Amino acid sequence: MVKTLNLKTPVVESREQRLGTIVSWEGKASELVELSAYSGGCGGCTLCELSSPFTQGSVCSEQMVECQAGHVREAVLIQHSPIGCAAGQVAYNSLYRNGLKMRNKPVENIRVISTNLQERDMVFGGVDKLRQSIHDAWERYHPKAIFIGSSCATAIIGDDIDSVASEFTEELGIPVVPMHCEGFRSKHWSTGFDSTQHGILRQIVNRHPKKQEDLVNVINLWGSDVFTPMLAELNLRVNYVIDLATVDDLAQMSEAACTIGFCNTLSSYLATGLEQEFGVPQVKAPMPYGFQGTDAWLREIGKVTHREELVEKYITKKRAEVKPKLVELRKKLKGLRGLSATGSAYSHGLISVLRELGIESDGSLVFHHDPVYDSGDPRQDSLAQLVHQYGDVQSFNVSNRQQFQFYILLKNIKPDFIIIRHNGLAPLASRMGIPAVPLGDEHLAVGYDGMLHVGEIILDVIAHTKFHKNLAAHVKLPYSKWWLEQNDPYILSKNPELIYQD
C-alpha cells in the first residue's frame, strides 16, 4: 500500500524511496507489469534493476525545478548554485517564451537568478550570497513568491536554505519556498518535479479554499492549449499548473473540482497531494491517449464533476469525427515500424497512439520506471493499461538516456522512425539513418485529435528518410569496433568486468 505523502518536512522523499523507481531494465512489458507493485510484485523492483558500471549522461533534478518553478509567472527562482548549474536557463527561457506565445499570453523572459557560488563560498558557505540574491529579486521584480533551488554544491557545504527561506517569508510577507533538488539526491530527475510540487503544496496552495465546481486543475508542461476547448465542451474551466501558471493560479488549486494530467510521471505527486491535503479529487483513470484511454479518462472526469451526459455526447461526436480520418492515415502508415523513446508514462501513451495508427511498435525505451504511482490506484497503472488494451511490447527497455545502449537497441529493432521528446538521443538515430519525430509540444498526442496529429507528423518526417540514410552513409559513430558488434545493450551491466579488458 502506498504511504501518505509527508508534507511536514521541506525535503521531498525521492522516487526510489517512495515508489521504488528504477532506471535500468530489459524484458517484455508484460513481465515488468507483473514485477511492479500494482500486481503485488517485488514492491519496488530493486531486485530486478540492472546496474551499469558507468553512465554516459542524464538530466539533473535541479533542472526540473528550473523548468517548473522557473516557469511560474509573477515569481522568481533563485538557483543557489555555481553558475554552471544555470546553463539550462537559455533553453528554458526559449521554452517559456514559446509556451506563452502558444497560450496567447504576454511574452516575457524567465526570472531566474543564480547565486554564482565560487570556490571561496564552497569553503566558507554561500548563505550571504543567497540573502543578497533574495534582496535583489525583491528589489528588481517585487514577485508574489520566491523559490530557492538547492544544488549539489549547496548540499555538500550544508547551507541552511530552510532557515533563510523562513526568515525572508516573514520579512517580505510572501512565500519564500525552499526546494531541495540537488542532483545526487535521486538517481532519476523526475524527483525534481516532486521537489517543486512539494514546496508549492506546503507554502503556496490556499489552505482556506472557496470551491469552484467548474474549475479543473490540469497538470501540464509548456505545450499548446488542447485542454481548454476539450473541457469547454463539458462546461469546465482549465487551471493550468505548474508551468506558465501565475502564483494565484497555483494558490487556487485547492478550490478546483478535480485534478487531471496528461502524464502520470509529472502529475503523480501534486495530484495526490491535492487530494490528500485539500480534498481535491484526483481523476484516477488511464491517460488520455488512443480511443480506450481517452474514453475512460473523460468518463471519469464526467463522473467526478457530475457531467456524465455531456461527456457521452462529446465522445460520440469526436469518435465520429476522427474515425474516418484515422482510417485514411492507417492506409498511409501501414507497414511502418516505430519506436518510442521518452519519459516513462508518456511513452506508454505514445505506444497506444502508434498502435491505434496501425504502426508496429514492438520496441520501446523509457528513461525510468515507477512500479507504482503515488495514488496507488490500479486505474493509473499506465503500463498495464497498455499491455491489456494494445498487447505486449516484446523489447521494453528502461535506460536513463544512455546513448551507448540506445545504439544497440536501434540496431536490433530497426525502426523506420523514433518518436522522441528529449532530443539528445535524436542525433544518434539520424546518424544511423533513422529519422526522429520530435514532440516539442508534449500535448500533441493527447485525446482523439492527438492520434491524427501524431500520424500527420510521422508522414512528414518519413518523407525525409533519404536525407538520414545519406547522412548515415557519410558519418562515423564514436564507438569502438567491439561495441558496434555487440547485440546486448546491457552487456556491461551483466558483465561489468568487461569494461576493464582491452
C-alpha positions in Angstrom: 0.0 0.0 0.0 1.3 3.4 -0.9 2.0 5.5 2.1 0.8 9.1 2.8 2.9 12.0 1.4 4.8 13.7 4.2 4.4 17.4 3.8 5.7 18.3 7.2 9.3 18.3 6.1 10.7 20.7 3.5 12.6 17.8 1.9 10.7 15.6 -0.5 11.2 11.9 -0.4 12.9 10.6 -3.5 11.2 8.5 -6.1 13.3 5.4 -5.4 12.5 5.6 -1.7 8.8 6.4 -2.2 7.9 4.5 -5.3 10.8 2.1 -6.0 11.8 3.8 -9.2 14.3 2.0 -11.4 16.5 3.3 -14.3 17.7 0.2 -16.0 15.8 -3.0 -17.0 15.1 -5.1 -20.1 12.4 -7.6 -21.0 8.8 -7.7 -22.1 6.4 -5.0 -20.9 4.1 -7.7 -19.5 7.0 -9.0 -17.3 7.5 -5.6 -15.8 3.8 -5.3 -15.2 3.9 -8.5 -13.2 7.0 -7.4 -11.2 5.6 -4.0 -10.3 3.8 -3.1 -7.1 0.3 -2.9 -8.7 0.5 -6.6 -9.3 1.8 -7.4 -5.8 5.2 -8.0 -7.2 8.6 -7.1 -5.6 7.1 -3.8 -4.5 9.9 -1.7 -5.8 11.7 -3.7 -8.4 15.1 -3.1 -6.8 15.9 -6.8 -7.2 15.4 -6.7 -11.0 17.2 -3.5 -11.7 20.3 -3.7 -13.8 23.3 -1.8 -12.5 25.6 -0.2 -15.1 29.3 0.4 -14.2 29.1 3.9 -15.6 26.6 6.4 -17.0 27.1 8.4 -20.2 24.8 11.2 -19.4 21.5 12.1 -17.9 19.5 15.1 -16.5 19.5 16.6 -13.1 16.6 17.1 -10.6 17.6 20.7 -10.3 16.9 21.2 -14.0 13.3 20.0 -13.4 12.9 22.6 -10.7 14.4 25.2 -13.1 11.8 24.3 -15.8 8.9 24.2 -13.4 9.4 26.8 -10.6 11.3 28.9 -13.1 8.2 29.0 -15.3 5.8 30.4 -12.8 4.7 33.8 -13.7 5.0 36.6 -11.1 7.6 34.6 -9.3 11.4 34.4 -9.2 13.5 31.2 -8.9 16.9 31.6 -7.2 19.3 28.8 -8.1 21.7 28.6 -5.1 24.5 27.1 -7.1 27.6 27.6 -9.2 27.0 29.4 -12.5 27.3 26.1 -14.4 24.0 24.9 -13.0 22.3 27.8 -14.7 23.4 26.7 -18.1 19.9 25.5 -18.8 18.4 29.0 -18.4 18.9 29.7 -22.1 16.9 26.7 -23.3 14.2 27.1 -20.6 13.8 30.7 -21.5 13.1 29.7 -25.1 10.5 27.1 -23.9 8.9 29.7 -21.6 8.6 32.4 -24.3 7.3 29.9 -26.9 4.9 28.5 -24.4 3.5 31.9 -23.5 3.0 32.7 -27.2 1.2 29.4 -27.9 -1.1 30.2 -25.0 -1.7 33.8 -26.2 -0.1 35.2 -23.0 2.2 38.3 -22.9 5.7 37.1 -23.9 8.4 37.7 -21.4 11.7 36.3 -20.1 12.1 33.9 -17.2 13.1 35.4 -13.9 15.8 33.1 -12.7 18.8 34.3 -10.6 22.0 32.3 -9.9 23.9 33.0 -6.7 27.1 32.1 -8.7 28.9 30.3 -5.9 32.7 30.4 -6.2 35.5 28.3 -4.7 35.7 30.6 -1.6 31.9 30.0 -1.0 32.5 26.2 -1.0 34.8 26.7 1.9 33.1 29.4 3.9 29.5 28.9 2.8 27.2 30.8 0.5 24.3 31.9 2.8 25.3 35.6 2.5 25.1 35.4 -1.3 21.7 33.7 -1.0 20.4 36.5 1.2 21.7 39.1 -1.3 20.1 37.3 -4.2 16.7 37.3 -2.4 17.1 41.1 -1.7 17.9 41.6 -5.4 15.0 39.5 -6.6 12.6 41.6 -4.4 14.0 44.9 -5.5 14.0 44.1 -9.2 10.7 42.3 -9.5 8.6 42.5 -6.4 7.4 38.9 -7.0 4.4 37.2 -5.4 6.7 34.3 -4.5 10.4 33.4 -4.5 11.6 29.8 -5.0 15.0 28.6 -3.9 16.5 25.7 -5.6 19.4 23.9 -4.0 22.3 22.3 -5.9 24.9 19.6 -5.3 27.3 22.3 -4.2 25.0 23.7 -1.5 24.1 20.3 -0.2 27.8 19.4 0.2 28.6 22.6 2.1 25.4 22.3 4.1 23.9 25.8 3.6 20.7 26.1 5.6 18.3 27.3 2.9 15.3 26.5 5.0 16.1 29.0 7.7 16.9 31.7 5.2 13.6 31.0 3.4 11.7 31.2 6.7 13.5 34.5 7.6 12.5 36.2 4.3 9.0 34.8 4.3 8.4 36.8 7.5 10.4 39.8 6.3 8.8 40.2 2.8 5.4 38.8 3.5 5.4 36.5 0.6 6.1 32.7 0.3 9.8 32.1 0.0 9.9 28.4 -0.8 13.0 26.1 -0.4 13.2 23.2 -2.8 15.8 20.5 -2.1 16.7 19.3 -5.6 20.4 18.6 -5.6 21.2 16.2 -8.4 22.7 13.4 -6.4 19.7 13.2 -4.1 17.9 10.9 -6.6 19.0 8.6 -9.4 16.2 10.0 -11.6 15.4 13.6 -12.5 11.7 13.1 -12.0 12.2 13.6 -8.3 12.8 17.3 -9.3 9.2 17.5 -10.4 8.2 16.3 -6.9 10.5 18.8 -5.2 8.8 21.7 -6.9 5.3 20.3 -6.2 6.2 19.5 -2.6 7.2 23.2 -2.0 4.1 24.5 -3.7 1.8 22.2 -1.7 3.4 23.3 1.5 3.6 27.1 1.0 1.6 28.3 -2.0 -1.7 26.5 -2.1 -4.6 28.3 -0.4 -5.5 26.5 2.8 -8.9 28.1 3.1 -10.4 27.5 -0.3 -13.7 28.5 -1.7 -14.7 25.7 -4.0 -15.3 26.4 -7.8 -17.3 23.5 -9.1 -16.4 24.1 -12.8 -12.6 24.6 -12.3 -10.2 21.7 -13.2 -6.5 21.6 -12.4 -4.6 20.5 -15.4 -1.0 19.5 -14.5 0.9 20.1 -17.7 4.2 21.4 -19.1 4.5 24.3 -21.6 2.7 22.8 -24.6 -0.2 24.1 -26.6 -3.6 24.6 -25.1 -5.5 21.4 -26.1 -7.4 21.1 -22.8 -9.4 24.3 -22.8 -11.5 23.5 -26.0 -11.9 19.9 -24.9 -13.1 20.7 -21.4 -15.2 23.6 -22.5 -17.5 21.0 -24.2 -18.2 19.8 -20.6 -18.7 23.4 -19.3 -15.4 23.2 -17.3 -12.7 25.8 -17.0 -9.0 25.0 -17.0 -6.5 25.9 -14.4 -3.1 25.1 -16.0 -0.4 24.3 -13.5 2.6 24.4 -12.9 4.3 25.7 -16.0 3.2 29.1 -17.2 0.8 29.5 -14.2 0.7 32.6 -12.0 1.2 32.3 -8.3 -2.6 32.9 -7.9 -3.3 30.0 -10.3 -1.2 27.8 -8.0 -3.0 29.1 -4.9 -6.4 28.3 -6.3 -5.6 24.6 -7.0 -7.3 23.8 -3.7 -10.5 25.3 -5.0 -10.9 23.1 -8.0 -13.4 20.3 -8.6 -10.7 17.8 -9.6 -7.2 17.4 -10.9 -6.1 15.8 -14.2 -2.9 15.4 -16.1 -1.5 14.1 -19.4 1.4 12.1 -17.8 1.4 10.2 -14.6 5.1 10.8 -14.1 4.6 14.5 -14.0 1.3 14.6 -12.1 1.6 11.8 -9.6 2.9 13.8 -6.6 0.9 17.0 -7.0 -2.4 15.4 -7.8 -2.1 13.0 -4.8 -1.1 15.8 -2.5 -4.0 18.0 -3.5 -6.4 15.1 -2.8 -4.7 14.2 0.5 -4.3 17.7 1.9 -7.2 19.7 0.3 -9.8 17.1 -0.7 -9.5 17.9 -4.4 -10.3 14.6 -6.2 -7.6 13.2 -8.5 -9.1 11.7 -11.6 -8.0 8.1 -11.4 -8.2 6.8 -14.9 -6.0 5.7 -17.8 -4.2 8.6 -19.5 -5.9 10.3 -22.5 -4.2 8.5 -25.4 -6.0 6.5 -28.0 -9.7 5.7 -28.1 -9.7 3.5 -25.0 -7.7 5.7 -22.7 -9.4 9.0 -23.8 -12.9 7.4 -23.3 -12.1 6.2 -19.8 -10.3 9.5 -18.9 -13.3 11.6 -20.0 -15.8 9.4 -18.3 -14.1 9.6 -15.0 -13.9 13.4 -15.3 -17.7 13.3 -16.0 -18.3 11.2 -13.0 -16.3 13.3 -10.7 -17.8 16.6 -11.9 -21.3 15.2 -12.5 -21.3 15.8 -16.2 -21.8 12.3 -17.5 -24.3 13.2 -20.2 -22.1 15.9 -21.7 -19.2 13.5 -21.7 -21.1 10.9 -23.7 -22.2 13.5 -26.2 -18.6 14.7 -26.7 -17.2 11.1 -27.0 -19.9 10.2 -29.6 -19.2 13.4 -31.6 -15.4 13.2 -31.5 -15.3 9.4 -32.4 -17.5 10.0 -35.4 -15.3 13.0 -36.5 -11.9 11.2 -36.0 -12.5 7.7 -37.2 -12.8 8.3 -41.0 -9.6 10.4 -40.9 -7.9 7.7 -38.9 -8.8 5.1 -41.4 -7.1 7.1 -44.2 -4.0 7.7 -42.0 -3.7 4.0 -41.3 -3.6 3.2 -45.0 -0.7 5.6 -45.5 1.2 4.4 -42.4 0.7 0.7 -43.0 3.9 -1.3 -42.7 5.9 1.2 -40.7 7.7 0.3 -37.5 8.2 3.0 -34.8 10.0 3.2 -31.5 9.0 5.5 -28.7 11.9 6.9 -26.6 10.6 9.3 -24.0 9.7 9.5 -20.3 8.0 6.6 -18.6 4.2 7.1 -18.5 4.3 9.4 -21.6 5.9 6.6 -23.6 3.1 4.2 -22.6 0.6 6.7 -24.0 2.6 7.2 -27.2 2.8 3.4 -27.9 -1.0 3.3 -27.6 -1.3 6.0 -30.2 1.2 4.3 -32.6 -0.9 1.1 -32.4 -4.1 3.0 -33.0 -2.4 4.3 -36.1 -1.6 0.7 -37.2 2.1 1.2 -36.8 4.1 -1.7 -35.5 5.6 -0.7 -32.1 7.3 -3.7 -30.6 10.3 -1.9 -29.0 10.4 1.0 -26.6 12.8 3.0 -24.5 11.7 4.7 -21.3 14.0 6.7 -19.1 12.8 5.2 -15.9 10.0 3.1 -14.4 7.8 3.8 -11.4 6.5 0.4 -10.2 3.5 2.3 -8.7 2.3 6.0 -8.7 1.5 8.0 -5.5 -2.2 7.3 -5.6 -1.7 3.6 -5.6 -4.8 3.2 -7.7 -4.6 0.5 -10.3 -6.6 2.6 -12.8 -3.5 4.7 -13.1 -1.2 1.7 -13.9 -0.5 3.0 -17.4 1.9 0.2 -18.4 -0.7 -2.5 -17.5 -3.3 -0.5 -19.4 -1.1 -0.5 -22.5 -0.4 -4.3 -22.3 -4.1 -5.2 -21.6 -5.6 -2.9 -24.3 -3.0 -3.0 -27.0 -0.9 -6.0 -26.4 2.6 -6.7 -25.2 5.8 -4.9 -26.1 8.4 -7.6 -26.7 11.5 -5.3 -26.3 10.7 -3.0 -23.4 13.8 -1.2 -22.2 14.4 1.1 -19.2 17.5 3.1 -19.8 18.3 6.6 -18.4 19.2 8.3 -21.7 22.3 6.2 -22.3 23.3 6.7 -25.9 25.7 3.7 -26.0 22.8 1.4 -25.1 20.4 3.2 -27.4 22.7 2.5 -30.4 22.3 -1.3 -29.9 18.5 -1.0 -29.3 18.1 0.8 -32.6 20.4 -1.7 -34.4 18.3 -4.6 -33.1 14.8 -3.2 -33.5 15.4 -1.4 -36.8 12.6 1.1 -36.6 11.6 3.3 -39.6 11.5 6.2 -37.2 11.7 7.1 -33.5 9.3 9.3 -31.6 11.0 11.4 -29.0 10.6 14.4 -26.8 14.1 14.8 -25.2 16.1 15.5 -28.4 19.5 14.5 -27.0 19.0 11.0 -28.5 17.8 12.1 -31.9 21.2 12.9 -33.5 22.3 9.3 -32.8 19.3 8.0 -34.6 19.9 10.3 -37.6 23.5 9.1 -37.8 22.1 5.6 -38.1 19.7 6.6 -40.9 16.6 6.8 -38.7 14.5 10.0 -38.7 13.2 11.3 -35.4 9.7 12.6 -34.8 10.3 15.5 -32.3 7.4 16.1 -29.9 8.5 19.5 -28.7 4.8 20.2 -28.0 4.2 17.5 -25.4 0.4 17.8 -25.7 0.4 17.0 -29.4 -0.7 13.4 -28.8 -3.4 14.0 -26.3 -7.0 12.9 -27.0 -8.8 11.9 -30.1 -7.3 14.6 -32.3 -3.9 13.6 -30.9 -3.9 10.4 -32.9 -4.3 12.4 -36.1 -1.6 14.9 -35.1 0.9 12.2 -34.5 0.0 10.4 -37.7 0.4 13.5 -39.8 3.8 14.5 -38.3 5.1 10.9 -38.8 4.2 11.2 -42.5 6.1 14.5 -42.7 9.2 13.1 -41.1 9.2 9.8 -43.0 9.3 11.8 -46.2 12.8 12.9 -45.3 14.2 9.3 -44.7 16.5 9.6 -47.7 18.3 12.5 -46.1 19.0 10.4 -42.9 20.2 7.5 -45.0 22.6 9.7 -46.8 23.8 11.1 -43.5 24.4 7.6 -42.1 26.5 6.7 -45.2 28.9 9.6 -44.6 29.4 9.7 -40.8 31.3 7.5 -38.3 29.8 6.6 -34.9 32.0 7.3 -31.9 32.1 3.7 -30.6 34.8 1.0 -30.7 34.6 -1.8 -33.2 33.9 -4.1 -30.3 30.8 -2.1 -29.2 29.5 -1.8 -32.7 29.4 -5.6 -33.0 27.5 -6.1 -29.7 23.9 -7.2 -29.7 23.1 -6.8 -26.0 22.8 -3.2 -24.9 23.1 -4.3 -21.2 26.2 -6.5 -21.6 28.3 -4.1 -19.4 25.6 -4.2 -16.7 25.6 -8.0 -16.7 29.4 -8.3 -17.1 30.9 -5.1 -15.6 34.4 -6.7 -15.7 34.4 -6.3 -19.5 35.0 -2.5 -19.1 38.5 -3.2 -17.8 39.5 -5.5 -20.6 41.4 -4.3 -23.7 
